């Protein structure tokens, strides 16, 4: 019998590329720690069952010491039974000819039933991460449908955006990513997101000053931030699709692992970024799922409050929040959210 009780982790869309990249790292202990046994529940649509079943066979062949069992199902009630962690990876991608309202409607039909299934079947202290896009609004839909589960248990993935921002800064400053702290992703996981470096430091020195020294002055640094850095971070996913021919998979899975690890085990230095249900921080309307700077002591993410936002940062955050509000209103019109 295990000295530490196994944690049940449910992954939706488990037969897809991100799900496949996730499974083996969770089973190896990368997400929840090297001593934490896990059970995996893989949820797929009927057409994806064979891929998920094949992944389950590979997991068995790896003989992971921490992996207690794997169950593959297309039944949400079975998949979410006693789940401690729910990773909502599967979503409907935007297809050629689809309007954004079509995308929101399709994903409402996925995430609302999953939210209800989580409320009916998961562990009382379940934590839920929306990965499938549009992630912020999908998290909002799932949380609204999960009657009885506090909104603070839901989050959406912006850690990939955070890591992309850190990587771009590290490459430009010619430093290691670990030398950077205090980068923040604000807003929506979309082209309106705002990667903010105004509170960031490299080896303890302000990043903005380091960029000015590296790039030939404050004006050159400001131009690089506005014309290169911000748009490249926001559009990195599209760049990868263009180069790779398909969307990010391994990097997205890595970001999920990092998000779960820091939430469960604690942020070790400084803060990271995650989209949480707003309680009004930084003027973001309550209830929207917005990316903030966050820390965790191992009991869940909390927003870092009290950071100053200048007029430029405020305008960028407000634009992204306006997009989130528009998405919320659109899914409300579809009947996927209460009208109150």
ABEGO torsion letter per residue (X at the ends): XBABBBBBBBBBGAABAAAAAAAAAAAAGAAAEAABBBBBBBBBBAAAAAAAAAAAAAAAAAGBAABABBBBBABAAAAABGBABBBBABBBBBBBGBBAAAAAAAAAAAAAAAAAAAAAABBAABBBBBABOBAAAAAAAAAAABBGBBAAABBBBAAAAAAAAAAAAAAAAGBBAAABBGBBBBEBBBAABBBBAAABBBGGBBAAAAAAAAAGEAAAAAAAAAAAAAAAAAAAAAAAAAAAGBBBAAAAAAAAAAAAAAAAAEBABEBBBBBBBBAGBGGBBBGBBBBBBBBBAGAEBBBBBGBBBBAAAAAAAAAAAAAAAAAAAAAAAAGABBAX
